Amino acid sequence: MEKSEMHDLWTDHGKQLETALKLNETLLRKMNLDQAVDGFKELLKVSVLGRNMAFVYFLISMLLGGTMINQPQYFLSLLLGGLGMLGSFAYHLKNTAKFTRLNVYEIPVIELQKAISEFRISSISAGRYDFGIVVLWLTTILPACLKLITHVDVYGNHFYAGFYFLIIAGMALVFYPLNLRTYHKMYGEKLSHAERLLAEIMAFKR
């Protein structure tokens, strides 16, 4: 085989390798990007659902409060729980709005990675706040439901009230660590995995 033929063969082989590398890069980008975006969108939907449910819980408190407006202890506690849920709704509305507006397939990969990282950190941080609001809401809604359904007046009896709040406090202490683990596993691990997938794309392009 002459030198010119050898040169042509090596040139063709080099072009084939370059084409294969570009194809692998394209496939890696698509596969990793799709996985990262799917994980991000799945958890964003969870946050949006939780946000909307907070507004529903606010409405429930207000409706119940309207039926018990002549019973100040129940009305005020329901108002407090409802406002807590309204505050949660407002916070998550602001927090999720900027992420739902993202065009994830158009922005640079590094910007998407930053957005996912920000969403992960803000979601985990909100876990403590969310848990406290849920406990507050349940603490205010359950006595009202008992009063309407069974006519048991929790606030009208010191023993009932003390026992009730003791149970609530005990349950909050038990479930608080579980709540933290759930947020770290759901938002921390899954979104960190999405960030690593995007990091692989950027590393491959260097």
Solvent accessible surface area in square Angstrom, and as a share of the most:
residue,aa,sasa,rsa
1,M,156,0.70
2,E,122,0.55
3,K,183,0.78
4,S,69,0.45
5,E,86,0.38
6,M,84,0.38
7,H,124,0.55
8,D,81,0.42
9,L,94,0.47
10,W,167,0.59
11,T,54,0.32
12,D,73,0.38
13,H,86,0.39
14,G,34,0.33
15,K,124,0.52
16,Q,120,0.53
17,L,95,0.47
18,E,92,0.41
19,T,89,0.51
20,A,45,0.35
21,L,110,0.55
22,K,124,0.52
23,L,101,0.50
24,N,76,0.39
25,E,58,0.26
26,T,83,0.48
27,L,99,0.49
28,L,38,0.19
29,R,84,0.31
30,K,124,0.53
31,M,107,0.48
32,N,3,0.02
33,L,16,0.08
34,D,39,0.20
35,Q,87,0.38
36,A,0,0.00
37,V,1,0.01
38,D,88,0.45
39,G,20,0.19
40,F,1,0.01
41,K,88,0.37
42,E,93,0.42
43,L,2,0.01
44,L,14,0.07
45,K,146,0.62
46,V,62,0.35
47,S,14,0.09
48,V,32,0.19
49,L,113,0.56
50,G,42,0.41
51,R,36,0.13
52,N,60,0.31
53,M,68,0.30
54,A,6,0.04
55,F,75,0.31
56,V,62,0.35
57,Y,63,0.24
58,F,31,0.13
59,L,77,0.38
60,I,64,0.33
61,S,0,0.00
62,M,58,0.26
63,L,132,0.65
64,L,30,0.15
65,G,2,0.02
66,G,47,0.45
67,T,93,0.54
68,M,1,0.01
69,I,106,0.54
70,N,140,0.72
71,Q,53,0.24
72,P,82,0.52
73,Q,80,0.35
74,Y,0,0.00
75,F,58,0.24
76,L,107,0.53
77,S,19,0.12
78,L,0,0.00
79,L,57,0.28
80,L,101,0.50
81,G,0,0.00
82,G,0,0.00
83,L,92,0.46
84,G,13,0.12
85,M,5,0.02
86,L,59,0.29
87,G,32,0.31
88,S,8,0.05
89,F,41,0.17
90,A,54,0.42
91,Y,93,0.36
92,H,22,0.10
93,L,77,0.38
94,K,165,0.70
95,N,18,0.09
96,T,0,0.00
97,A,25,0.19
98,K,85,0.36
99,F,7,0.03
100,T,72,0.42
101,R,180,0.66
102,L,51,0.26
103,N,87,0.45
104,V,11,0.06
105,Y,108,0.41
106,E,131,0.59
107,I,43,0.22
108,P,82,0.52
109,V,12,0.07
110,I,84,0.42
111,E,78,0.35
112,L,0,0.00
113,Q,37,0.16
114,K,119,0.50
115,A,13,0.10
116,I,0,0.00
117,S,26,0.17
118,E,80,0.36
119,F,1,0.00
120,R,53,0.19
121,I,97,0.49
122,S,22,0.14
123,S,7,0.04
124,I,24,0.12
125,S,62,0.40
126,A,4,0.03
127,G,0,0.00
128,R,123,0.45
129,Y,90,0.34
130,D,23,0.12
131,F,33,0.14
132,G,38,0.36
133,I,22,0.11
134,V,65,0.37
135,V,35,0.20
136,L,54,0.27
137,W,25,0.09
138,L,69,0.34
139,T,17,0.10
140,T,6,0.03
141,I,8,0.04
142,L,74,0.37
143,P,0,0.00
144,A,0,0.00
145,C,43,0.26
146,L,69,0.35
147,K,46,0.20
148,L,81,0.40
149,I,135,0.68
150,T,70,0.41
151,H,143,0.64
152,V,57,0.33
153,D,46,0.24
154,V,5,0.03
155,Y,53,0.20
156,G,57,0.55
157,N,59,0.30
158,H,175,0.78
159,F,148,0.61
160,Y,104,0.39
161,A,19,0.15
162,G,44,0.43
163,F,110,0.46
164,Y,24,0.09
165,F,86,0.36
166,L,125,0.62
167,I,73,0.37
168,I,23,0.12
169,A,51,0.40
170,G,32,0.31
171,M,99,0.44
172,A,22,0.17
173,L,139,0.69
174,V,105,0.60
175,F,94,0.39
176,Y,76,0.29
177,P,59,0.37
178,L,86,0.43
179,N,25,0.13
180,L,40,0.20
181,R,150,0.55
182,T,65,0.38
183,Y,39,0.15
184,H,87,0.39
185,K,130,0.55
186,M,50,0.22
187,Y,9,0.03
188,G,10,0.10
189,E,99,0.45
190,K,99,0.42
191,L,0,0.00
192,S,30,0.20
193,H,88,0.39
194,A,3,0.02
195,E,26,0.12
196,R,140,0.51
197,L,15,0.07
198,L,0,0.00
199,A,41,0.32
200,E,87,0.39
201,I,3,0.02
202,M,35,0.15
203,A,56,0.43
204,F,87,0.36
205,K,119,0.51
206,R,227,0.83
